Amino acid sequence: MAGVNVKSEIKPLKQVLLHRPGKELLNLTPNTLEELLFDDIPFLKVAQEEHDAFAQALRDNGVEVYYLEDLTADVLEADPALREQFLRQWIEEAGIRTDRYQKIIFDYMQENYPNALDFVLKTMEGINLAELHTDKSNSLVDLVSESSKMVIAPMPNLYFTRDPFAMIGNGVSINRMYSVTRNRETIYGEYIFAHHPLLKGTPEYYSRYNTFHIEGGDILNLNDHVLAIGISQRTEPDAIDAIAKNIFGDPTSPIDTILAFNIPNSRAFMHLDTVFTQIDTDKFTIHPGIMGPLTVFEITPEGEGIKVREMNDTLETVLETYLGLPVELIPCGGGDRIAAEREQWNDGSNTLCIAPGTIVVYERNDVTNKVLKDKGLKVIEVPSAELSRGRGGPRCMSMPIWRED
């Protein structure tokens, strides 16, 4: 299956894009945690074992797993000119402005990483000064800097493949990310959607070069006609206006309604998918904090543009109206306030549905998981002691490419 097809959050998942956490996590230090959006430093060996268990759980349930690093390596291996173009762009986007350093890093990468996959993994990992073996005598900055200084920062959030791009129906949004550190991640998306046989030709509904921020965790495909997008800390209303016009302007897209949910601006409500996710035809896991009235904007096409209507209602009413059936909202932590806050912090409501009623969850959220099992759902638990330190759950870690209609 070439191309993408994601018209729901729950239809049987057939193909998914992951990134196995790599040495980029070893370049996290206590003083760069905040800038790199981590609260703690995961233990890489265990994080990789947990991620492998996650990938295996998907394969065991009939999902074909692709890795971002492999697809990028395929593209760069096939065309040396493209590899050179990618490398120059990557250096530039890492903020390396001087000709001297651009040349040093370019030569270092070309000489030391002939293998395409090693090369791609290294671009994710970052480079510290000690690796470059520069002649310090002709540069003050080299003499003054500590040799452990990162010349090119790592991209430790890459294992959350949900955010840099988002599949919407048969198209893709290649996002402009909210933070400087994550904005660099979308370079891989730019190359694989332009050049990889699996993905090229996919209509692009948003570009990483646009001005306004939008992230994949805020985008939920409710069904083939209705798309939900969160207005959050990381997704701006201007971006939603722009993406709406592009989706409505694509004659191949069946989406005729976009619901923009105004969610609180805080770390706990980082993205729409930390607040609610669909787990069955009529069931959603939710954060108890959004039980009250919500402001939701209905966006529909009008002529060449869009029409926006404001609604104030409960999440339940909004979902029932647009899905056309009664829904059940299952609060994270089973309604216990302490359990809800703890399990929300560990992504208890960030589940990945791989078929109606079958969901992948972090095993540590045992209160929420028991509630889900009691509701008759098939719950696939994956280990998460280290993965959860990045503050993202199974949905955050996965980018569906193809779901059966």
Protein Blocks (a to p, Z undefined) as FASTA:
>chain_A
ZZjddfbfkbccfbdcdddddfklmmpcfklmmmnopabdcdfklmmmmmmmmmmmmmmn
opacddfklmmmmmmmmomklmmmmmmmmmmmnopabfklmmmmmmmmmmmmmblklmmm
mmmnopafklnopafklofklmmpcfkbcfbdcdfklmmmmlmpccehjbccddddfbfk
lmmmmmmmmmmmmmgmklgoiacfbdfkbmbdcdfklpccfblmbccddddfklcfklmm
mmmmmmmmpmkbmbfbdcdddddddfklmpmklmbccfbfkbccddfklmmccddddddd
ehjbccdddddddfklmmmmmnopacddddehhlpaklmmmmmmnopmlccdfbehiacd
dfklmmlmmmmmmnopacddddfklmmmnopafklmpccfbdcZZ
